[in-house]
Amino acid sequence: MKKKRITNIAEAFATNASSSMFAAVEVLNRHQNRFRYQVTASLLLNAWNLALKAFNHKTNKSTEKADETELSESIRKMFEQNKTALGIDFIVPITSISLLIKFNNYPFSAYPDFVKPAAFSVLSANIAMLADFLNLHFGIKTAQLPEMDIKPVEIEQEFDFLKYVGNDELLNELSEGSLLFLQAIVNTASALNENKLPTSIVYSYPQSIFVPHIINNHEIIDAVNSLKDKALRAVSQPISLIPVDANTVNIKLFDKVFTEPESSVIGFVNSEFPGFVHSKSFKKLYTLAKQNTEMFWQKRSVDKNGERKIEGRFTKDVYVFLRSELTKAKESPVGPQIIQKSIFDTL
């Protein structure tokens, strides 16, 4: 009997990723399981591995079979193959994944009870990132499902992460392993802040354990800099390589800052080269600029209604490129070849 072929490999991987994410939430809610933080991290890493494989099949139409390589190496491989398509939006999730791998490679006995809230803050934020990723790229909407209801009963009070990392007395009681884990969080905050990415990879619960609050990386740095004993240090460092496992395998992150929306670029051309925005010369140059992954990036996001949207942005290098090339076109004997209608009329 002929075996039925899986028609959509990406969809199958994405579905399995969401199942692993649900399992992570379920384990995190088992408050009697003393190893649940480590198990949750393992399940989330497996979910991210499946989600990135789904993205790889969707983006590259890959027919490559799922390999059985060590988990962190598999994640690294999928990220390397797809980092351009994933774009700058994925820097925060990949640093969060890196931290999970680091957390998973330390023995759990290194963490006394009072470091568990920090682990919970990292894990809960990572779950939210994974849910957003699956919604954004595969339309799997999970945020409102009961399976995603995290119950941080064990913490039993509000937990302000900023007060936690800025508390000299508490930090002096932590074990060496606990401080290493917190220092890894601070290092991540410093790296993201240097790359002009404000969003942190931890959740804080300053008012209620049931209401997560997203904090900025500079807030973490300010809290650590206020410490008298300097148990943690927020060292300003322009990091472009983030270690993803215990063997310090490095993943290259994006160091370009994409700040210029398409509307600003069109406005620039209208201002400096009136009439050129409707020319064949500009249309060709604009297409070339958008094909340059060092110059253009498509920002994918989800709005408050859960709908996916795409916004294109350039680096400031686009102005230098267009000014140079359009000046050449303007000075050519042929001049700009005007077309009647352009897709840029709507920008």
C-alpha positions, -999 to 999 in steps of 0.1 A, spaced: 0 0 0 14 34 -10 22 57 19 4 90 21 28 119 15 29 148 39 18 177 16 29 206 39 60 198 58 62 234 72 27 232 86 35 199 102 66 212 119 48 243 130 19 223 145 45 201 164 62 233 176 30 246 191 24 212 208 58 213 224 51 249 235 18 238 252 37 210 269 62 236 282 34 257 297 19 225 313 52 215 329 59 251 341 25 250 359 34 218 378 46 235 409 54 202 427 80 193 401 113 205 414 129 202 379 102 219 360 123 250 350 149 228 333 123 206 317 104 237 305 136 251 289 142 218 271 107 217 257 109 253 246 142 247 228 126 217 211 97 239 201 120 266 187 139 240 168 107 227 151 95 263 145 127 272 127 126 241 107 91 250 97 103 285 87 131 269 67 108 247 47 83 275 41 110 300 31 134 279 11 110 252 0 135 228 14 132 191 9 160 184 34 149 158 60 149 167 96 183 158 110 190 142 144 219 165 154 223 179 189 196 203 196 215 236 200 236 228 169 203 221 150 189 255 161 222 272 151 221 256 116 185 266 110 192 302 121 223 305 99 204 292 69 175 317 74 189 347 93 184 371 63 148 360 59 142 361 97 154 396 97 163 419 126 131 411 144 146 377 154 175 391 173 156 393 206 142 358 203 176 342 193 193 359 223 165 345 245 170 310 229 208 314 236 200 321 273 178 290 275 206 269 262 230 284 287 204 278 315 200 242 304 237 235 305 241 244 342 231 219 369 199 229 384 213 225 419 233 257 413 200 277 416 186 281 452 149 289 456 153 327 454 166 326 419 136 308 405 116 340 399 144 351 374 142 318 356 104 321 355 107 356 340 130 343 312 108 313 304 75 332 304 89 358 281 103 332 257 69 314 256 53 347 245 80 352 218 74 317 205 36 322 204 41 355 184 65 338 160 40 309 152 12 334 148 33 357 126 47 331 102 21 303 103 -11 319 115 -13 297 146 -31 318 171 -25 305 206 -23 335 229 -59 333 241 -61 295 245 -65 280 280 -34 259 273 -13 291 274 -26 301 308 6 303 329 0 300 367 30 314 386 15 303 420 49 294 435 62 329 435 31 340 456 38 377 453 46 404 428 81 402 414 99 433 402 129 421 382 146 455 383 145 456 421 157 420 421 189 427 401 195 460 419 194 445 454 228 442 469 217 423 500 199 396 479 227 392 454 252 386 481 233 356 492 232 339 458 254 310 448 281 314 421 259 294 396 229 317 403 251 348 397 264 334 365 228 330 352 218 365 362 250 379 347 241 361 314 208 380 315 226 413 321 251 406 293 222 399 269 206 432 279 239 450 273 243 434 238 207 442 228 210 478 241 242 483 221 224 471 190 197 497 196 171 470 205 152 482 236 130 451 244 144 428 270 142 390 271 127 389 306 92 397 320 87 416 352 57 413 375 58 445 396 21 447 403 8 412 400 22 377 392 -5 374 367 2 406 347 36 405 329 53 438 322 79 441 294 109 461 306 136 478 285 172 468 284 185 502 296 163 498 327 182 466 336 215 483 330 206 512 352 195 489 380 228 470 379 248 501 377 232 513 410 246 483 429 272 492 455 289 458 458 289 452 420 279 416 423 267 421 387 282 443 361 265 459 331 295 464 307 287 484 276 299 463 248 291 463 210 284 425 208 276 411 174 283 375 183 261 357 208 271 323 221 243 297 217 257 268 237 283 256 262 308 252 234 305 289 226 293 283 190 287 318 178 257 331 158 263 363 139 236 389 145 227 418 124 246 450 131 228 473 107 201 496 120 171 498 97 155 532 105 142 546 72 106 537 62 97 535 25 77 567 27 108 587 38 128 573 9 101 583 -16 99 617 0 137 621 -3 136 613 -41 106 637 -47 125 665 -29 160 661 -45 149 647 -79 114 660 -88 96 638 -113 121 609 -110 98 589 -87 77 580 -117 106 571 -139 118 537 -151 153 546 -138 140 550 -102 118 519 -103 148 498 -113 171 514 -87 145 510 -60 141 473 -68 179 468 -66 180 486 -32 152 463 -18 171 433 -31 202 443 -10 198 426 23 224 449 39 202 479 29 166 467 32 147 447 57 110 437 59 97 441 95 70 415 102 48 422 132 14 414 147 -11 441 156 -33 443 187 -60 423 168 -36 395 161 -34 404 124 0 401 106 15 430 88 47 437 69 66 470 69 97 477 48 126 497 61 160 508 48 193 518 63 205 554 57 228 540 31 199 540 7 201 578 4 237 577 -7 230 549 -32 200 567 -47 216 601 -48 246 587 -67 227 566 -91 199 591 -98 224 618 -104 240 596 -131 206 590 -147 197 627 -146 230 636 -164 226 609 -190 216 620 -226 184 599 -224 173 613 -190 146 598 -169 121 577 -188 87 587 -173 60 561 -169 23 570 -165 16 551 -132 38 538 -105 34 516 -75 50 545 -56 19 567 -60 4 549 -30 33 553 -6 
